[in-house]
């Protein structure tokens, strides 16, 4: 399974937004600058996160993005589904029913064993993503950071964070 680059960018951006105070927002350009990614590409993903109700947008010159829910209530699965859509990674096209010498339909009444195995794996994958929230990622980072990562983020936020009414 291959997820798009936008998933990584979105998760990192959501984690950064989770560190803001309640009245803080960050512009898409600032998030893109901090992560060294294309602003237009990240903006596309921020719009998908907004459509999914994961981030709020604050319009205007002091506007930007902030989490729409508490970090504890946003899981990695929420982010992946917002960006990649709800379809399973594996889509059975029933190719076993194609080709020469077709068999009667009675041979295909049960789901394909391959499709069943792939969908079982998808359920496990999604269950694992659902177990991890943005708050969990922040806790893990705090537990493993010697201060350098936090200092980098704080320095950047001091310059780029915008204050707005909630």
N, C-alpha and C positions, 0 to 999 in steps of 0.2 A: 504494500500500500504506500502510496506517495501523496503526501499532503502538499499543497502549494506553499510557497514562501510566505504568503500572506498570513498563514496560521501562526508561524513563529513571530512575525511582526506584530500581529494582533495580541498575542499572549504577552509579549514583552510590553507593549503599549498599555494594555489593561493593567498589568502589574504596576507600571509607573503611575497610572492614573489613580490606582488604589492608595498610593502614598500621599495624595493631595489632601489638604484639609477640606472640610465640607464646602467652603466658599471658593475653592480653587479650581481652575480649569487650565488646560494646556492646549495650545493651538496645534493643529495637525502638523504644521511646518516644524514646530519645536520637537514634537515626538519623532518626526522623520529625521531631523538633524541629530538628535541624541542617539538614535539607532543607526545612523548612517545609511538610510534607505531613501528611495524615491518618494518625495512628498505626494505626487499624484497617485502612485500605487498604494501608499498607505491610506490616503484619503478614501480611495475606493473601499478599502477594508473597514475603515472607520464608519463609512456610510452603511455597510452591511451590519456592523455591530449596532449601529443606531436603529436600523430597521428591525433588528431582533430584540430591541429593548434592553441592550446591555450597556450602552453609553447614552448619555444625554448630550445634545448639542446646545451650546449657548451662542446665539447669534451676536453679531456686532464686533466692533473693534477690540473690545475686551473679552470677546467670546472664545470658545474653544470646546474641549471635550472633558467630560467627567463621567465617572461610573453612574449608571442609572440605578444600580442596586448595591447593596453592601458586598464587599469582596468575598465574604463567606457564602454568599448566595449565587455566585457566578462560578461555574465549573469549566474545566477545560472542554468538556463535551459541549456546553453551551456555545463556546467560541468556535469550535470546529464546525458545529452544525450551522452557525450563523454564516460562516465563510464558505463552507464546502457543500452545504445543503444536507437534507435528511436522507438522501438515497444511500443505500449500502455501497461500500466500495466495490463489492463483487455483484455483478448483475448477470444472472443466468439467462442466456438467450436460447436455451433448449436446443443446442446444436446436435444433441444426441438424436433428435428427430429428423435431421436433415441427411443429405447424401443419398447414395444409391441403396437400393433394396430396403425401402422404408418398412418399419414394423407397424403392426396395428396399434391403435391408441391404447389398448389395454396394457401394453408394456410401459406406458408412461403415466399411469395413474398416480403413482407415488412420486414425490419430489426426487429429483436427481440427488444422488448421494454426495456429489461434489458440491452442489448448491447448498445442501443441508449443512455440510461441514464448514463451508465458507461463511454461511450466515451464523452458525454457532460461534465461530471465531469473531465475527463482527459484534455479536452481543457481548462477548467477554471484553473486547477492545473498548466498546462504548461504556461498559460498566466501570472499567478502570478509569477512563477519562472523567466519568461522572463523580468519582471518589475524590478528585483533587480540585480544590477551589483556588481562586486567586489568593485568598488569605493563606492557604496552605503553602503556596509558592513563596509568599513573603516571609512566612515563619521559617521555612527551610533556608531561605537566603540569609535571614538574620542569624540563624544558628551556625551558618558556615562562613560568614563574612568576617574578615579581620578588621573591617572598617573601611577598607578601600572602596568597595563597591558603593556603600552607603554614602561616603563622602563625595564620590563622583556624582551620584544622583542629587544629593542635597545642593551641591554647588550649582548644578545645572538648573534645578528648580528655583533657586534664589533669583536667578536671572530671568527665567522664562515663565514662571507661574503667574497667572492672572487671577485677580480676586474679583468675584462677582457675587451678586445676591443669589441665594438659593431659592 
